[in-house]
Amino acid sequence: MFITVYTYRARAGEQDAIIALHEDWMRRYAHRSAGYVSGELLTDIHDPQAFVDITHYESEAAAQALATDPEHAAWCRRLASLTEAEPAGTAYHSTWREA
């Protein structure tokens, strides 16, 4: 399993727009994204403008395929327009998981 983790801060007042954008992605793209497994958006309980976006893929290749999709790139630009700075991301390989 391949996992990406992105952190970002919403611009003031844009928290609901960020949540709605992620819900839109699920409706429009998840079923078309080969190798996409699941996603989760976390909000910091002490700072509601701070988000963590965790996405699971079957493989690194699946994540790369999505990253090069023009529609997904447009979605990422929209997300960046709602944040104070460009989302910062890190990639991981799953080495252990409780079933």
N, C-alpha and C positions, 0 to 999 in steps of 0.2 A: 504494500500500500504506500502511496505517495501523498503527502499532506502539505498544503500551503497554509501559512499563517500570516495574515496581514493585520497591522494595527494602524489606526488613524483616529483623528479627532474631527468631529463634525463641526462645521461652521455653526455659529450661534443660530439656534432655531431650525437647523436642518436635520435633527435627529430623526424625526418621523419620515422625512424624505429618504433618508438612507435606508431605513427599515423597509419602506415601500419599494425602493429600488431593488433590494434583495428579494422581496416577495415577487416582484415582476420577473426577475431573473429565473426564479423557480418555475413560474408559469410558462415563460416563453422559451427558455433555453435548456433547462435541466434534462428534459426528455430527449433532446437532440444532441446532447453532449456525451458522446461515446466515452466510457471509462469514468464518468462522474459517478461517485458513490454517495456522498452526502455533504451537506454544508451546515454550518452553525454560525450565527452572529451573536456575539456576547456584548453586553453593555456593562461597563464598570458601575458597581452599585454606589460608589462614592463620587463618580464623575460621569453623569449620563451623556456627556459628549464624547467619551472615549469608547471605542469599539475594538473588538477583536473578531476577525473573520477567519474561520477555520474550514478548510475544504479538503475532503478526502477524494482521492482518485485511485483507480485500479493500478495505475502506473505513471511514471514520470512522462512517458510518451503521451498519455491521455491528457495530462495537464498541459504539456507543450502544444498539443493540437488545439486545445481550447484557447490558449494564450495567443495563437496566431489567427484565430477566427476574427474577421473584421467586425462582425456584430458584437462579439464579446469585447473587442477593443473599444468600440463606441460606448458600451456599457461602462467600461472601466474609466473612460474619460468623463462620463456623467458622474460617476462616483467621486472622482477626483475633484470635480467642480463643487461638490458638497462638503469637502473636507478642508481643514486649515492648511494642510500640506499634503504632498503626494503620499499615498498609503505606503508604508514600509512593509516589505514582505520577506519571509524566510521560508525555505523549503526543507522538508524532513522526509525520511524514510521511516516507516513504522517498524520498530524492532521488537515490541512486545505490546500485547493488548489483551485485556481481560475480556472474555467472551460474554 
